[in-house]
Amino acid sequence: MDDKLMLMIPGPTPVPEAALLALAKHPIGHRTNEFSNILAEVNENLKWLHQTQNDVLTLNVSGTGAVEAGIINFLSPGDRILVGSNGKFGERWVEVGQAYGLNVEPITAEWGNPLDPALFAEKLAADTSKQIKAVIITHSETSTGVLNDLETINSHVKAHDEALMIVDAVTSLGAFNLPVDTWGLDIVASGSQKGYMIPPGLGFVSVSPKAWEAYKTAKLPKYYLDLGKYRKSAAKNTTPFTPPVNLIVALHTTLRIMKEEGLESIFGRHERHKNATRAAIKGLNLPLFAPDSHASPAITAVAPQEIESDKIRSLMNKRFDIALAGGQDHLKNKIFRIGHLGFVSDRDILSCISSLEVVLSELGYENFTPGAGVAGAAKVFAQ
Ligand SMILES: *Cc1c(COP(=O)(O)O)cnc(C)c1O
């Protein structure tokens, strides 16, 4: 059936109809008062969402571009940085640092395990000459469904005092409580197709006063991603280059929707969906890839041993028009990932789990009582 596709991947995520209608409008000029007024409200609401008084800058890039901007604006060639690497995205920030000639020290954990904050504490405490200029952490590691303990790692960075805390919050912002000012996070990057309930195309970077100090002496090359340009323009409710105006108008709409729901309710909804999904997977006797203690609010990775993950995904798509994500790199065909980020309701989770039960049965998996997955999720929703 046409038009029934249900996106249960960690991005692009589903888009509410009000935002789709905003996208369908004629583009307006980006140097008009009408657009400036929209941008002014968007920038205010982005600060609300980030729980910060810092600048929150909007760039016409994907999430990777936002993180890259968050790295190259504040560092110089040869700077020593620590990069948490326990999945595809952590590995990416190691590669970006290396591409720009930074002295990158990866701090690794096995994929599926969280980063160990003690390893960061050790390195930071030993660095008495303050050579470490930044620590980069992927908060919610989308490739594995692990939520890293950013709060603890950040407390060690704060104790070091010199290093900037750079956060890939692409699948945690708008899903998990991330109080940028309370925690003192220097640079926080995210992307529109994840928790913002609009299509791909915008990246966001919040920048602390301490990071702006570092910006003054940072020597890595930059032009399109020079955040100073975006800051100057944002102060005048405009943009340095032509923005995707329709996406900004759609964002204007979804930020209003989010504000109406309220942060606490948004975070509560993601927590509930995480718990319901995990309870369902346990009911189906399938192994979860990330531990309960460090489970992402945005994505749940499942590692079925007996059935190829891609068979499950392809049948979910064919039978029920539900798109699930696969595994990346060595996890290809070993895990599948259920996205529950952004515009997702309790009903979506129940539909996904009951469909999954049918698919598992059709593929010959018999290690569960029919209905046990749905019962697990329903129990969470009934509380
Ligand atoms: C999606 C995502 C990104 C950005 O990916 P893009 O394809 O560049 O938008 C970065 N980090 C994490 C953790 C993500 O989930």
Ligand as a Chemical Component Dictionary entry (heavy atoms), coordinates in Angstrom:
data_LIG
# 
_chem_comp.id                   LIG 
_chem_comp.type                 NON-POLYMER 
_chem_comp.pdbx_formal_charge   0 
_chem_comp.three_letter_code    LIG 
# 
loop_
_chem_comp_atom.comp_id 
_chem_comp_atom.atom_id 
_chem_comp_atom.alt_atom_id 
_chem_comp_atom.type_symbol 
_chem_comp_atom.charge 
_chem_comp_atom.model_Cartn_x 
_chem_comp_atom.model_Cartn_y 
_chem_comp_atom.model_Cartn_z 
_chem_comp_atom.pdbx_ordinal 
LIG C1 C1 C 0 23.084 10.630 12.369 1  
LIG C2 C2 C 0 24.238 10.863 13.259 2  
LIG C3 C3 C 0 25.274 11.757 12.915 3  
LIG C4 C4 C 0 25.279 12.565 11.659 4  
LIG O1 O1 O 0 25.132 11.858 10.521 5  
LIG P1 P1 P 0 24.820 12.624 9.160  6  
LIG O2 O2 O 0 24.552 11.520 8.216  7  
LIG O3 O3 O 0 26.024 13.417 8.820  8  
LIG O4 O4 O 0 23.634 13.514 9.426  9  
LIG C5 C5 C 0 26.291 11.951 13.811 10 
LIG N1 N1 N 0 26.329 11.305 14.988 11 
LIG C6 C6 C 0 25.375 10.459 15.365 12 
LIG C7 C7 C 0 25.479 9.808  16.699 13 
LIG C8 C8 C 0 24.298 10.213 14.515 14 
LIG O5 O5 O 0 23.320 9.371  14.887 15 
# 
loop_
_chem_comp_bond.comp_id 
_chem_comp_bond.atom_id_1 
_chem_comp_bond.atom_id_2 
_chem_comp_bond.value_order 
_chem_comp_bond.pdbx_ordinal 
LIG C1 C2 SING 1  
LIG C2 C3 SING 2  
LIG C2 C8 DOUB 3  
LIG C3 C4 SING 4  
LIG C3 C5 DOUB 5  
LIG C4 O1 SING 6  
LIG O1 P1 SING 7  
LIG P1 O2 DOUB 8  
LIG P1 O3 SING 9  
LIG P1 O4 SING 10 
LIG C5 N1 SING 11 
LIG N1 C6 DOUB 12 
LIG C6 C7 SING 13 
LIG C6 C8 SING 14 
LIG C8 O5 SING 15 
# 
